Amino acid sequence: MKAIHHAKAEIYHAHKLNYRTSHFIDLPDGYVLVVGDAEQAYLDAFELEPGTTALPFILSGEVLPPVVVASLAHLGITETDNTMQACLKLRTRHSAFNPSQL
């Protein structure tokens, strides 16, 4: 299952071997934004780590959590953006965040 997470870089790197595929954007605050494909059990374990936030499902329309917005503000992400809108903005930074790839 593909999912998008905001996580501390060291937590992601400790879990990255559990992903079939993953891509990430390094953020200046020590976090990464990760899009990846993994078994649900691995994603559940990753989400239990402190400092890890799952972004809402891309088609849900839910706005991004404040911690994610603060970390991505330098990339043009605002508090009114949902996951789809954020991915549309981020796809110029990394093609794996293009909604057609998710």
Secondary structure, DSSP 8 states (H G I E B T S, - for coil): -EEEEEEEHHHHHHHGGGEEEEEEEE-TTSEEEEEEEE-HHHHHHHHTSTTEEE---TTT--B--HHHHHHHGGGT--TT-BHHHHHHHHTTT-GGG-GGG-
